[in-house]
Amino acid sequence: MKKTVFMSVLLVVLASFTYAQTQDSIIFTSTTYDYGVIEQGGDGLCEFTFTNKGEKPLILSNVRAACGCTVPEWPREPIMPGESNSIKIKYNTNIIGTFSKTIQVYSNAVNSHVVLTITGQVNKQE
């Protein structure tokens, strides 16, 4: 009897989780970007593509980097259901060494807080 009740509760929790993920969600193609090894002063641009999987317009209320060496650029206009867009990130490649930085994305989606991560290593220009 306990096993049956446990399985029923587990199914309800899983169904709720799946429903929440498909309702008004922001879905990223990837939440990590590895620059690999780049040269000092090299191109520090990358993009994170996302899709509005919800039924209402998606609004990104804030995109915030962990430090000033990482500058995000994001769409300020609502993203309509089913549409895709991207967040552009510019990392300061004048800073030599290995890096791992996070970018916080806040929106009106059910998963209203998403963390993006960039990593890589900047080598001194010869």
MDAnalysis code that builds the backbone (N, CA, C; Angstrom):
import MDAnalysis as mda
import numpy as np

u = mda.Universe.empty(378, n_residues=126, atom_resindex=np.repeat(np.arange(126), 3), trajectory=True)
u.add_TopologyAttr("name", ["N", "CA", "C"] * 126)
u.add_TopologyAttr("resid", np.arange(1, 127))
u.add_TopologyAttr("resname", ["MET", "LYS", "LYS", "THR", "VAL", "PHE", "MET", "SER", "VAL", "LEU", "LEU", "VAL", "VAL", "LEU", "ALA", "SER", "PHE", "THR", "TYR", "ALA", "GLN", "THR", "GLN", "ASP", "SER", "ILE", "ILE", "PHE", "THR", "SER", "THR", "THR", "TYR", "ASP", "TYR", "GLY", "VAL", "ILE", "GLU", "GLN", "GLY", "GLY", "ASP", "GLY", "LEU", "CYS", "GLU", "PHE", "THR", "PHE", "THR", "ASN", "LYS", "GLY", "GLU", "LYS", "PRO", "LEU", "ILE", "LEU", "SER", "ASN", "VAL", "ARG", "ALA", "ALA", "CYS", "GLY", "CYS", "THR", "VAL", "PRO", "GLU", "TRP", "PRO", "ARG", "GLU", "PRO", "ILE", "MET", "PRO", "GLY", "GLU", "SER", "ASN", "SER", "ILE", "LYS", "ILE", "LYS", "TYR", "ASN", "THR", "ASN", "ILE", "ILE", "GLY", "THR", "PHE", "SER", "LYS", "THR", "ILE", "GLN", "VAL", "TYR", "SER", "ASN", "ALA", "VAL", "ASN", "SER", "HIS", "VAL", "VAL", "LEU", "THR", "ILE", "THR", "GLY", "GLN", "VAL", "ASN", "LYS", "GLN", "GLU"])
u.atoms.positions = np.array([
    [0.820, -1.195, 0.000],
    [0.000, 0.000, 0.000],
    [0.866, 1.262, 0.000],
    [1.903, 1.265, 0.865],
    [2.787, 2.419, 0.929],
    [3.495, 2.634, -0.404],
    [3.865, 1.545, -1.055],
    [4.552, 1.634, -2.338],
    [3.640, 2.253, -3.393],
    [2.365, 1.884, -3.387],
    [1.399, 2.428, -4.342],
    [1.198, 3.930, -4.115],
    [1.075, 4.338, -2.866],
    [0.904, 5.755, -2.547],
    [2.152, 6.529, -2.969],
    [3.325, 5.975, -2.670],
    [4.580, 6.629, -3.044],
    [4.667, 6.800, -4.558],
    [4.339, 5.773, -5.302],
    [4.400, 5.831, -6.772],
    [3.403, 6.862, -7.308],
    [2.230, 6.940, -6.708],
    [1.228, 7.920, -7.143],
    [1.725, 9.340, -6.903],
    [2.300, 9.578, -5.739],
    [2.833, 10.902, -5.419],
    [3.984, 11.234, -6.365],
    [4.850, 10.277, -6.616],
    [5.975, 10.476, -7.516],
    [5.494, 10.839, -8.919],
    [4.477, 10.163, -9.419],
    [3.933, 10.469, -10.742],
    [3.344, 11.878, -10.795],
    [2.660, 12.288, -9.746],
    [2.081, 13.638, -9.702],
    [3.197, 14.686, -9.706],
    [4.234, 14.455, -8.928],
    [5.357, 15.399, -8.866],
    [6.037, 15.485, -10.230],
    [6.308, 14.355, -10.858],
    [6.942, 14.349, -12.173],
    [6.062, 15.027, -13.220],
    [4.764, 14.776, -13.187],
    [3.852, 15.403, -14.140],
    [3.822, 16.913, -13.931],
    [3.825, 17.359, -12.686],
    [3.837, 18.794, -12.389],
    [5.120, 19.435, -12.877],
    [6.244, 18.763, -12.663],
    [7.536, 19.280, -13.094],
    [7.575, 19.397, -14.614],
    [7.118, 18.385, -15.306],
    [7.086, 18.404, -16.773],
    [6.161, 19.507, -17.268],
    [4.999, 19.665, -16.646],
    [4.053, 20.709, -17.033],
    [4.678, 22.085, -16.839],
    [5.351, 22.289, -15.699],
    [5.970, 23.584, -15.417],
    [7.063, 23.896, -16.422],
    [7.792, 22.870, -16.867],
    [8.862, 23.109, -17.821],
    [8.325, 23.477, -19.199],
    [7.148, 23.028, -19.553],
    [6.622, 23.317, -20.875],
    [5.740, 24.561, -20.900],
    [5.367, 25.094, -19.754],
    [4.512, 26.265, -19.701],
    [5.344, 27.525, -19.485],
    [5.265, 28.440, -20.418],
    [5.925, 29.736, -20.309],
    [7.386, 29.608, -19.895],
    [8.100, 28.804, -20.642],
    [9.511, 28.556, -20.358],
    [10.409, 29.238, -21.368],
    [11.589, 29.601, -20.892],
    [12.651, 30.060, -21.766],
    [13.621, 28.882, -21.883],
    [13.847, 28.431, -23.098],
    [14.690, 27.263, -23.332],
    [15.916, 27.696, -24.131],
    [17.088, 27.486, -23.555],
    [18.345, 27.819, -24.214],
    [18.871, 26.617, -24.982],
    [19.465, 26.871, -26.148],
    [20.113, 25.815, -26.913],
    [21.225, 25.213, -26.068],
    [21.963, 26.076, -25.363],
    [23.011, 25.658, -24.436],
    [23.163, 26.750, -23.393],
    [23.504, 26.379, -22.172],
    [23.713, 27.371, -21.120],
    [25.195, 27.542, -20.794],
    [26.060, 26.901, -21.572],
    [27.505, 27.068, -21.382],
    [28.162, 27.362, -22.723],
    [29.235, 28.127, -22.653],
    [30.028, 28.409, -23.854],
    [31.498, 28.365, -23.459],
    [32.259, 27.546, -24.168],
    [33.692, 27.427, -23.921],
    [34.435, 28.087, -25.072],
    [35.124, 29.183, -24.771],
    [35.913, 29.878, -25.782],
    [37.132, 29.055, -26.195],
    [37.514, 28.119, -25.355],
    [38.751, 27.401, -25.597],
    [39.908, 28.327, -25.276],
    [40.979, 28.223, -26.051],
    [42.139, 29.095, -25.865],
    [42.057, 30.209, -26.895],
    [42.079, 31.453, -26.397],
    [42.042, 32.609, -27.292],
    [43.219, 33.524, -26.976],
    [43.616, 34.280, -27.961],
    [44.756, 35.173, -27.806],
    [44.318, 36.472, -27.143],
    [45.216, 37.050, -26.368],
    [44.964, 38.336, -25.728],
    [44.528, 39.350, -26.787],
    [43.442, 40.053, -26.506],
    [42.906, 41.031, -27.442],
    [42.054, 40.420, -28.544],
    [41.827, 39.110, -28.473],
    [41.026, 38.413, -29.491],
    [39.539, 38.683, -29.333],
    [38.766, 38.057, -30.218],
    [37.314, 38.236, -30.227],
    [36.696, 37.560, -28.998],
    [36.116, 38.351, -28.134],
    [35.506, 37.828, -26.921],
    [34.003, 37.719, -27.007],
    [33.467, 37.662, -28.220],
    [32.006, 37.594, -28.390],
    [31.511, 36.149, -28.429],
    [30.348, 35.940, -27.820],
    [29.630, 34.668, -27.969],
    [28.137, 34.971, -27.861],
    [27.322, 33.991, -28.228],
    [25.864, 34.158, -28.203],
    [25.207, 32.952, -27.566],
    [24.165, 33.219, -26.800],
    [23.325, 32.171, -26.236],
    [21.941, 32.318, -26.863],
    [21.538, 31.343, -27.660],
    [20.246, 31.386, -28.331],
    [19.189, 30.739, -27.441],
    [18.014, 31.353, -27.402],
    [16.908, 30.821, -26.606],
    [15.610, 30.921, -27.387],
    [14.621, 30.159, -26.933],
    [13.290, 30.145, -27.546],
    [12.242, 30.340, -26.470],
    [11.210, 31.096, -26.793],
    [10.062, 31.252, -25.905],
    [9.147, 30.058, -26.138],
    [9.142, 29.121, -25.209],
    [8.309, 27.918, -25.320],
    [6.975, 28.094, -24.605],
    [6.649, 29.317, -24.261],
    [5.414, 29.578, -23.541],
    [4.288, 30.013, -24.440],
    [3.208, 30.426, -23.799],
    [2.010, 30.876, -24.511],
    [1.832, 32.388, -24.414],
    [2.727, 33.057, -23.666],
    [2.667, 34.504, -23.502],
    [3.985, 35.106, -23.967],
    [3.989, 36.414, -24.275],
    [5.257, 37.059, -24.621],
    [6.271, 36.909, -23.487],
    [7.499, 36.621, -23.861],
    [8.592, 36.469, -22.910],
    [9.310, 37.802, -22.772],
    [9.527, 38.229, -21.530],
    [10.218, 39.485, -21.279],
    [11.431, 39.201, -20.402],
    [12.610, 39.554, -20.912],
    [13.826, 39.448, -20.117],
    [13.924, 40.720, -19.291],
    [13.748, 40.599, -17.987],
    [13.740, 41.779, -17.126],
    [15.143, 42.252, -16.776],
    [16.113, 41.320, -16.735],
    [17.481, 41.707, -16.431],
    [18.418, 40.577, -16.834],
    [19.581, 40.947, -17.323],
    [20.656, 40.005, -17.605],
    [21.889, 40.631, -16.977],
    [22.457, 39.926, -15.998],
    [23.511, 40.520, -15.184],
    [24.727, 39.605, -15.139],
    [25.890, 40.169, -15.439],
    [27.149, 39.433, -15.388],
    [27.742, 39.503, -13.985],
    [28.560, 38.519, -13.657],
    [29.169, 38.442, -12.328],
    [30.193, 39.548, -12.092],
    [30.790, 40.064, -13.176],
    [31.780, 41.124, -13.003],
    [31.809, 42.014, -14.241],
    [32.558, 43.092, -14.167],
    [32.617, 44.059, -15.256],
    [33.386, 43.589, -16.476],
    [34.089, 42.468, -16.375],
    [34.854, 41.960, -17.519],
    [33.956, 41.238, -18.529],
    [32.709, 41.054, -18.161],
    [31.740, 40.360, -19.008],
    [30.536, 41.272, -19.206],
    [30.247, 41.605, -20.465],
    [29.167, 42.550, -20.745],
    [28.088, 41.860, -21.586],
    [26.871, 41.723, -21.022],
    [25.778, 41.117, -21.778],
    [24.971, 42.158, -22.556],
    [24.420, 41.718, -23.672],
    [23.487, 42.520, -24.463],
    [22.298, 41.617, -24.760],
    [21.085, 42.084, -24.436],
    [19.912, 41.239, -24.595],
    [18.762, 42.026, -25.196],
    [17.792, 41.315, -25.790],
    [16.641, 41.996, -26.390],
    [15.755, 42.613, -25.317],
    [15.375, 43.843, -25.519],
    [14.520, 44.548, -24.559],
    [13.035, 44.409, -24.922],
    [12.760, 44.048, -26.161],
    [11.370, 43.902, -26.588],
    [10.880, 42.479, -26.263],
    [9.561, 42.306, -26.077],
    [9.026, 40.979, -25.791],
    [9.306, 39.998, -26.943],
    [9.583, 38.761, -26.575],
    [9.781, 37.688, -27.555],
    [8.474, 36.900, -27.579],
    [7.853, 36.848, -28.721],
    [6.540, 36.222, -28.841],
    [6.646, 34.699, -28.729],
    [5.550, 34.028, -28.362],
    [5.564, 32.574, -28.236],
    [6.085, 31.903, -29.507],
    [6.987, 30.949, -29.307],
    [7.557, 30.201, -30.424],
    [8.746, 30.874, -31.084],
    [8.984, 32.151, -30.788],
    [10.092, 32.859, -31.417],
    [11.391, 32.643, -30.651],
    [12.487, 32.826, -31.367],
    [13.826, 32.701, -30.782],
    [14.547, 34.036, -30.860],
    [15.532, 34.180, -30.001],
    [16.380, 35.364, -29.995],
    [17.678, 34.961, -29.316],
    [18.542, 35.932, -29.008],
    [19.806, 35.567, -28.374],
    [20.283, 36.646, -27.425],
    [21.136, 36.210, -26.514],
    [21.845, 37.095, -25.604],
    [23.292, 37.068, -26.058],
    [23.835, 38.245, -26.316],
    [25.226, 38.356, -26.756],
    [26.090, 38.706, -25.548],
    [27.240, 38.052, -25.464],
    [28.164, 38.268, -24.362],
    [29.511, 38.705, -24.928],
    [30.083, 39.731, -24.333],
    [31.422, 40.204, -24.716],
    [32.319, 40.050, -23.500],
    [33.337, 39.182, -23.635],
    [34.312, 38.994, -22.562],
    [35.560, 39.814, -22.879],
    [36.139, 40.451, -21.863],
    [37.335, 41.272, -22.024],
    [38.560, 40.365, -22.152],
    [39.028, 40.175, -23.365],
    [40.156, 39.269, -23.618],
    [41.513, 39.925, -23.386],
    [41.535, 41.099, -22.778],
    [42.807, 41.696, -22.375],
    [43.263, 41.162, -21.019],
    [42.399, 40.408, -20.359],
    [42.725, 39.812, -19.067],
    [43.296, 38.415, -19.332],
    [44.578, 38.230, -19.037],
    [45.258, 36.970, -19.328],
    [44.947, 35.940, -18.240],
    [44.749, 34.700, -18.672],
    [44.547, 33.596, -17.737],
    [43.258, 32.842, -18.007],
    [43.038, 31.844, -17.176],
    [41.837, 31.017, -17.262],
    [40.675, 31.770, -16.616],
    [39.488, 31.627, -17.211],
    [38.319, 32.292, -16.646],
    [37.092, 31.393, -16.684],
    [36.210, 31.637, -15.756],
    [34.891, 31.007, -15.690],
    [33.967, 32.051, -15.083],
    [33.028, 32.519, -15.873],
    [32.132, 33.600, -15.451],
    [30.683, 33.171, -15.632],
    [29.824, 33.713, -14.784],
    [28.397, 33.423, -14.891],
    [27.629, 34.681, -15.263],
    [26.517, 34.447, -15.938],
    [25.596, 35.506, -16.336],
    [24.211, 35.081, -15.863],
    [23.553, 35.933, -15.093],
    [22.226, 35.651, -14.558],
    [21.167, 36.218, -15.500],
    [20.211, 35.387, -15.882],
    [19.125, 35.818, -16.773],
    [17.819, 35.752, -15.999],
    [17.119, 36.881, -15.923],
    [15.835, 36.964, -15.221],
    [14.735, 37.300, -16.220],
    [13.618, 36.583, -16.112],
    [12.507, 36.791, -17.048],
    [11.170, 36.510, -16.364],
    [10.110, 36.631, -17.140],
    [8.771, 36.339, -16.637],
    [8.374, 34.881, -16.888],
    [9.294, 34.029, -17.286],
    [9.012, 32.612, -17.533],
    [8.896, 31.862, -16.207],
    [8.367, 30.653, -16.273],
    [8.271, 29.809, -15.079],
    [9.671, 29.573, -14.521],
    [10.609, 29.271, -15.400],
    [12.011, 29.152, -14.987],
    [12.642, 30.544, -15.095],
    [12.214, 31.417, -14.189],
    [12.505, 32.851, -14.292],
    [13.957, 33.231, -14.036],
    [14.757, 32.306, -13.570],
    [16.173, 32.585, -13.312],
    [17.006, 31.468, -13.937],
    [17.800, 31.841, -14.943],
    [18.666, 30.888, -15.626],
    [20.096, 31.403, -15.515],
    [21.030, 30.495, -15.277],
    [22.440, 30.872, -15.165],
    [23.179, 30.384, -16.410],
    [23.833, 31.323, -17.088],
    [24.675, 31.001, -18.234],
    [26.126, 31.044, -17.755],
    [26.979, 30.229, -18.367],
    [28.385, 30.165, -17.962],
    [29.294, 30.241, -19.185],
    [30.323, 31.079, -19.076],
    [31.361, 31.136, -20.106],
    [32.686, 30.722, -19.477],
    [33.490, 29.998, -20.225],
    [34.806, 29.568, -19.748],
    [35.824, 29.702, -20.875],
    [37.071, 29.690, -20.506],
    [38.119, 29.720, -21.501],
    [39.449, 30.093, -20.900],
    [40.410, 30.298, -21.779],
    [41.733, 30.722, -21.349],
    [42.269, 31.735, -22.352],
    [42.725, 32.873, -21.820],
    [43.320, 33.908, -22.653],
    [44.833, 33.804, -22.501],
    [45.522, 33.619, -23.628],
    [46.973, 33.560, -23.629],
    [47.549, 34.897, -24.053],
    [48.720, 35.211, -23.522],
    [49.394, 36.458, -23.847],
    [49.751, 36.485, -25.329],
    [49.488, 37.616, -25.941],
    [49.797, 37.794, -27.366],
    [51.320, 37.851, -27.538],
    [51.810, 37.126, -28.506],
    [53.273, 37.101, -28.728],
    [53.689, 38.075, -29.783],
])
